[in-house]
């Protein structure tokens, strides 16, 4: 029998154990630029053991559903934010840590204008756009040492819409 993961909508409460949803929900914290811009201030907790925050651009190939999930990764030295540079939704896969190994994965689909920040050390799938272009700004740790751990599942999961 194939192991399945059903995609659910990305919500703040459902994603909280794994990181933050970045969006413009609620009222802005401040109105700036002569009243023409709402500032939603300090929306994520960047967390780095050492090093510094860096902004990189990723251009990922869109994936099709059902999606075969064979591997998850984590970054023990720093948090990581995926900020889409288009209005297209993308797939976010996470797994709880169970004694240093990933537990059963969860899958979320973002809405337009949502980005995410993974907590430091969170098991997650690779960047998975569902539409082209798969262009993202990524904020993560730039510094010395190895900040990537991968886990390949003995048996892959199939990620699909419910």
HELIX and SHEET records of a PDB file:
HELIX    1   1 UNK A   12  UNK A   15  1                                   4    
SHEET    1   A 6 UNK A  67  UNK A  74  0                                        
SHEET    2   A 6 UNK A 149  UNK A 161 -1                                        
SHEET    3   A 6 UNK A   3  UNK A   9  1                                        
SHEET    4   A 6 UNK A 101  UNK A 109  1                                        
SHEET    5   A 6 UNK A  90  UNK A  98 -1                                        
SHEET    6   A 6 UNK A 123  UNK A 124 -1                                        
SHEET    1   B 6 UNK A  67  UNK A  74  0                                        
SHEET    2   B 6 UNK A 149  UNK A 161 -1                                        
SHEET    3   B 6 UNK A   3  UNK A   9  1                                        
SHEET    4   B 6 UNK A 101  UNK A 109  1                                        
SHEET    5   B 6 UNK A  90  UNK A  98 -1                                        
SHEET    6   B 6 UNK A 128  UNK A 129 -1                                        
SHEET    1   C 5 UNK A  19  UNK A  22  0                                        
SHEET    2   C 5 UNK A 115  UNK A 118 -1                                        
SHEET    3   C 5 UNK A  80  UNK A  84 -1                                        
SHEET    4   C 5 UNK A 134  UNK A 142 -1                                        
SHEET    5   C 5 UNK A  52  UNK A  60 -1                                        
SHEET    1   D 2 UNK A  30  UNK A  32  0                                        
SHEET    2   D 2 UNK A  37  UNK A  39 -1                                        
END                                                                             
